[in-house]
Amino acid sequence: MNWDDTTETAPGDPERLVGSVADGEDQAVEAALRPKDLHEFVGQAKVREQLDLVLRAARTRGAAADHVLLSGAPGLGKTTLSMIIAAEMSAPIRITSGPAIQHAGDLAAILSSLQEGEVLFLDEIHRMSRPAEEMLYMAMEDFRVDVIVGKGPGATAIPLELPPFTLVGATTRAGLLPPPLRDRFGFTAHMEFYEPAELEQVIHRSARLLDVETDAEGATEIAGRSRGTPRIANRLLRRVRDYAQVKADGVITRDIAARALAVYEVDERGLDRLDRGVLTALLKLFGGGPVGLSTLAVAVGEERETVEEVAEPFLVREGLLARTPRGRVATPAAWAHLGLTPPQGQPGAAGGTGQQGLFGA
Ligand SMILES: Nc1ncnc2c1ncn2[C@@H]1O[C@H](COP(=O)(O)OP(=O)(O)OP(=O)(O)O)[C@@H](O)[C@H]1O
C-alpha cells in the first residue's frame, strides 16, 4: 500500500516516541490535556476563526451546526476540536470511527439513537464501508435514512426520520473521500502542522496541567523536537518530566530537555534513531544517492515498508530526503544536519553544483 508523504502514518508508528498515532499512555492522559474551548485551543488561527463564525451563527439560529470535515495528520487536534464543537454548542457528542462501521445497519443504529443537535464524531471517515457511506449521504442532507428490511426481491425500505445533528468527520486523507461525501460538509478545515512557537504554548499549558515547572528555553527545546505535532510535544514533555524528576530537581530547563531527549535518541530536529539510520546510510554508504528504496532498506536492516512508510515521510517533509525517479537522494540540508561533508559533485559540496537541479537550486 502507498502512503501519502505527509498525511498518513504507518504500522509501527505508535511504538515510537516521535510517532504521531496515540499509544496507550497517550490515550490515558490526553483527556486531561485537551483544551475545552476555542480560546484554549492553540494555533490553527484561520480554522478557529472560521469555526467560531459557523458555531455562533448556528447558535443564533438555534439550529444544529453545519456538518464539519477536519483533515490533517494524526495528533494535530481533530478529536479535540470535535469535542470543542460539541461543548460550544452545549450538545452531547458521540464518538465512533470509519473502521467500526462495517455495515449500513451499524450506522443506522447510531444515527437513529442521536438526540437533537448531537455531534457525531466519525474519525477516519475515509475508512467507512461503501453501503454505510451511501446511507450517510441521505442522513447528512435530509436527516433521514432508509432502513432495508429483508433480502432479495422481498426487501423493503422503511424511511426513518432523524433529528437534526452535526456530523464532524475527521480524515488524514481528504483526497480519498468521494466527492459526493466531501460536498455534503458545510465547512471543511485543513489542519496544518504547528509552528514551534505554537508548540511552546501547548507545552506550557500541558506543563501547568501536569504540575511540572518548565522555563521558556526548556519549552523551546522540546517544541523544536516535536515534529509540528501537539501529541508528540505532550509525549516528549512527559518523558522530559521523568528525567527532570529522577536526575535533577524536577524543573525543565533547556539543558535538562536536551539531556533527556538525548537518552531517548530524539535529536534537535525531532529525528529518532530510525530516521537518522536511514539518513546516515544514504549519506555514508551511498554518497547521498540516488539509491533504490530496497537497497537502502537492506543497508539499514529494516523492512522496505518501514523505511518508506515510517521514516521517509518526515524526512521528506523536513527537506532532508527527496524521492526522485532515480531513487532516494539526500538534500544539502541532510549533509549539514548530520555534520558530514558531501563528496564533490553532490548538491551542497563546496565548489560543485552536481545534481542541484534535483532540488531546484
Ligand atoms: N491546538 C491544540 N492546543 C492544545 N493541545 C492540543 C491541540 N491540538 C492537539 N492537542 C493535544 O494533542 C493531543 C492529541 O490531539 P487529538 O487527539 O485531538 O488529535 P487528533 O488529530 O484527533 O489525532 P488522531 O487523528 O490520531 O485521532 C491531545 O492531548 C490534545 O490535548
The ligand as an ORCA input file, in Angstrom:
! r2SCAN-3c Opt
* xyz 0 1
  N      -4.356     23.091     19.276
  C      -4.085     22.392     20.372
  N      -3.856     23.021     21.534
  C      -3.533     22.305     22.640
  N      -3.442     20.955     22.676
  C      -3.681     20.292     21.548
  C      -4.021     20.970     20.346
  N      -4.202     20.059     19.380
  C      -3.996     18.864     19.944
  N      -3.677     18.995     21.238
  C      -3.375     17.900     22.167
  O      -2.774     16.846     21.425
  C      -3.347     15.589     21.768
  C      -3.827     14.908     20.500
  O      -4.926     15.621     19.971
  P      -6.135     14.884     19.235
  O      -6.407     13.550     19.871
  O      -7.256     15.848     19.181
  O      -5.518     14.666     17.790
  P      -6.192     14.007     16.504
  O      -5.880     14.899     15.349
  O      -7.626     13.716     16.752
  O      -5.401     12.654     16.353
  P      -5.926     11.293     15.652
  O      -6.019     11.601     14.192
  O      -4.830     10.304     15.990
  O      -7.243     10.934     16.277
  C      -4.445     15.874     22.796
  O      -3.972     15.559     24.072
  C      -4.668     17.361     22.749
  O      -4.813     17.847     24.054
*
